[in-house]
């Protein structure tokens, strides 16, 4: 048993999501969104080195010494997997471990709308799951891949750094590739993806314009491509993708997006009204012919209105979801106001509806 396992147990016992380790500080866990101490005594440099290096292979130790940082997945028996990030700071070694559930989550258990299941059932196109760090993007994608694995005989290729959820083949053939171990970069793995005859490609992150372009070309060629982006809101994601390219390339990229976009899911994790965990709020944009025409014609400012009018396609804005969660008493008034896109109008409307009473204020 590794010494760090005691800290993993303490984090999991409190249903925490992240473990933070730094010299001069006690071990800290993120529990229901808040940072809390998991022990009293601060970690010394010697203790930190012992905790972190004990679970590394010789190859990983060499990479950490050479590069001064390291990302990898660590399996903690049947209890959980952790996405580990090792780095150095002023006080010495440090690390953050993100807990990954041992079992692949089901979309229904995640509370995902039916539109997300339908996106997972698409035979081609680009699906982006966006949101800030820690908003559950990887978990939503894992649920989508899990649904594909249970329902479709196909080849699923995942390209990640590190591999997070490990999918046991059911109906699908699953190929996991880890950047750094099985490919030198995301770009190199994407370039070779088409030769591996996939039906579905999960890319952990599209890190550069070239990778975005390769993903769009794959999506336009009959492959379902799933990936993430750290952008707030579906319309803003489109603008961010396009603006990452030079002016000379933007017209072509808009065309590829218009042809290949299946949908964008932008999500936030919100504190639950009962204080027990978080509630996911998912904005959904579907690549309908009307939305794709707006992308091609540089009219992304109209997309929010199209989402409001596109509920029959499964579309919803974040503000629509927040109002629904308030009505269901799943979140509090103040939490909703923190995340509204149009906060001023929302505050007037919610006060008129006596929303503070609904939230328990």
N, C-alpha and C positions, 0 to 999 in steps of 0.2 A: 504493500500500500504506500503510495507516494504521500509525502507530507502535505502537499497541496490539496489532497483529497478531503481533508478535514474542512478546509475552507469551501470547497465545492459542496460538501454536505450541508454546511451552515447556510450557504446561499440557497440551495434547493429547498431546504426545510422552510425557509421564509418566502418561497416562491419568487425569488429574485431573478432578475434578468441579466445582470452584469456584475462581475467581480473586478474591482480596481485595486491594484497593488502598487505601492510606491514606497521608497525608502523614507523613513521619518514619519510615516502615517500608519495607523492601524489598517488592516484589511477592511475595505469598504464595499458594500453591496448596493445595487440599485433595486429597491423594493417598491413596487407600485409607483414607480417614477421618482422616488425620493432616495437620496444617498444616506445610508445608515451604516454605522460601524458594526462589524461582525466579530470584533475582538477589541480588547482594551489596549494592549501594548503596541506601540509603533514598531514597524519592521526595520531591522538593521540591514545594512548592506550585505552582511554575511548571510543573514536569514533569507534575504531576497534572492541572492545568487543560488542558494541551496534549493529554494522552492521552485525557481524557474528552470534551472538547468537540469534538474532531476528527471523531468519528463521529456527532454529532448533527445533525439538520436544524435549520433556523432556528426552526421551530415547537417542537421539543423543547427547544432552548436557552431559549426564552421561558418554557416551562412549568417548566423547572428553576429559572430565576431567580425566577419567581413563587411556586412551591410549595415550593421548597427541597429537594424530592426528585422522583424520576422513575423510573418503571418502563416498560421497553420490551423488545422482542425485537430482537436484532441478528444478522443473517445474515453468517456468515463464509464466503462462497463455498460450495463444495460440501463443505467440511470439517465444519462444525458450525453450529448456531445457539446463541445465548446469551440467557438471560433476565437482563437487566441491571437492577440497582437502584442508582440514584445517590442520595446523600444528603450532608448536611453534619454534621460533628462538631467538637469543640473545635479540632482541628488544621487543619481545612479540609475541602475536598472529599474524598469517599470513594466507593467503589463495590464491589459484589460482582457477579460474573458467574457464572451457573450454566450449565454446558455442557449442551446438548440435542443428542442424536444427530441427525445429518443425515437418517438414514433412520428411518421409523416402525418401532418394534420389533414383532416378532411375539410373541404370547403364549407360544408354545412356546419361543422363544429366551430369554424372560424366566424360564422355569421355572415358569410359573403352573400351578396345578392345574386339572384339567378343569372344576371347578365354576365357575371364573372365566370360562371360555369359555362355559359354559351361561348365566351371568348376562348376558354380552354378547349372547346370542341371545334373551333375553327380549323380548317385544313391548311390555311396559309395566312400570312400577314404578320405584322409586327404588333406585339402587345407590350406596353411599357407599364410597369408598376412604379410609381414615383412617391416621394415623400422624404421628410427629413430622416437623418440617421436614427435608428431605433424605432421607426414607425411600423415595423413588421413587414417590410417589402419582401424579404426572403421567405418569410413564412407563407405569405399569400402565394408566391410563385411555387413554393413546395406543394401547397394544396392543389394548385392547378396541374402540376406535373403528376401528383398522386391521382387526380381524377383521370387524366389521360392514361396513366398506367393501368387503372382498373377497368377502363372502358374501351380501349382502342388497341388493336394489334399494329404497332408501329415501332419505329426506331427513334428513341429520344436520346439526344446528345447534350450533356451538360458541360459547360466550360466555366469553371469557377476558381477563385483564389481566396480561401481554400474551398474544397468541397464541404458543404454544410450538411444538408439532409442527404442521407444515403438511401436510395430507392431500391427496394428488392423487386426484381422483375415479376410482373404478374401477367397482364396481356401484352405489355410492351417490352421491347428490348431496351435496356438502359445502359448507356455508355457514359461513365463519369471521367472527365479529364480535368486535372488540376494544373493551373498555370504555375510554372516553376518546377513541377515534377514531370508532367507529360507534354508540356509545350512551353516555349520560352516566353510567350506573351499572349494576351488576349487576341491581339491582331493576328499573330501566327496561327493560333488555333482556329480563328474564324476563317482565315484563308484556306485552311485545309478541310473545313467543315463540309463543304459541298461534295468533296471526294469521299466522304464517309457515309454518304447516302442516308442522311437523316430525314425524318418527317417533321421532327420538332427539335429546335435548338434552344436551350436555356443558356443565356450568357449572363454571368453574374454582374457584369458592369460593362457598359460601353464607354471606354475611357478616352477616346479621341475621335475626331471627325472621320478618320479612315475606318475605324471600327463601326461607327454608326452607318457609314455608307455601305460597308460589306453586309451588315445586318439587314439594311433596307433592300439590298440586291437579293439576298437570300429570301426575304419575305415576299418579294415580287416574283420569285421564281418557283413558288409553290411550297415553301417551307413555313411552318409556324415558328416564329422567333419570339421568345419571351426574354425580357431583360428589365433592368431597373435604371432609375435616374433619381438624383437628389434634387428634384425641382418641386416647387409648391404649386399645385394646381395643374389641371390638364391643358388649358389653353397656353399657359406660360411654358409648359414643357415643349410644345410645338415651336414656339418662338425661340426657346433656348437651343433646340436641335438645329433649327435653320441658321440662327446667328452664329453657331459654332463654325460655320463654313465661310469662305471668302465670298465676296459679292459675286464673283464670276461663277461660283459653284451653286449659289443659293437657288437659282431657278431649277436646276437639275434635281436638287435635294427636295424641293417642294413637289416636284413631279413624282419622285420616288415615294415620298410620304403620302401623297394623294393616292397613288396606286397601291401602296402596301400597308397603310395603317389599318389595323384591325380595331384597336382601342387603347385607351389610356385609363389606368386606375390610379388615382392620386389619393393617398390615405393619410390619416392622422390617428394617433392613439390618444384618447381623451380619458381623463380621470372619471371613473364611474361614480354615480351619485351616492352609492352606498359605501364608497371608500374601499371597496373590495376589487382591486384590479383596475383594468382599463376597458374602454369600449372603442371599437374601431369605427371610424367614419370614413366612408369611401366615396369619393367623387368619381363618376364614370362617364367617359366620353367614348362613343362608338363611332367607328369610321364609316358613317353612312355616305351616300353619294353627295348629299348636301354639305356635310362637314368637309369631305375631301375637295369639293369645289372651292370652299372657303380657303382651304390650305393652298390650293393651286393658284388662287387669285389674290393671295396675300390679304385675306379678310378675316384673320384670326380673331379680331376684335368682336366679330359676330358669333363666335363659337359658344360663348356663355349663354346667349339667348337661344341658340340652337339646342343646347343641352336642356334648358328649361322646357322647351317645346318637344323634346325627344323622349319623353318618359315611356312611350310605347315601345321604343327600341331598347329600353333599359338604362337610358341616360339619367343622370342626376347630378346636380351641383352640390358642392359641400354645404352651402347654406340650406338647401332643401333637406339634406340628411340631418343637419343640426336641429332644424325645427322638428323633425320627426322624433329624434332622440329625446328632445325636451318634452314633447307631448307624451312619450312613453315613460318619462321620468327616469331615464337611464343616465342622464348627465345633468349637471346643475347649470343654472342661468349664467353664472360668471364664466364657467368653462366654455359654454357656447359662445359668449361674446368675445372671448379671446381668439376664437378661430373664424368668426364670420368674415367673409370677403368684404361685404358692405356693412360694416359694423354700425354706422350711424343709423341707417335705415332699419337695420335689424333691431336695434335697441328700441326705436320708436314702435315698431310693429309688435315686438314681444311684450312691451309694457302695455300696449293696448289690449293684448290678449291675456294680460295678468300672468305672464310667464314666470315672474319671480315666485308667485305662489305655487306654481307647478314644480319649480325647482326646490322648494322647501325653504326659501329665504324668508 
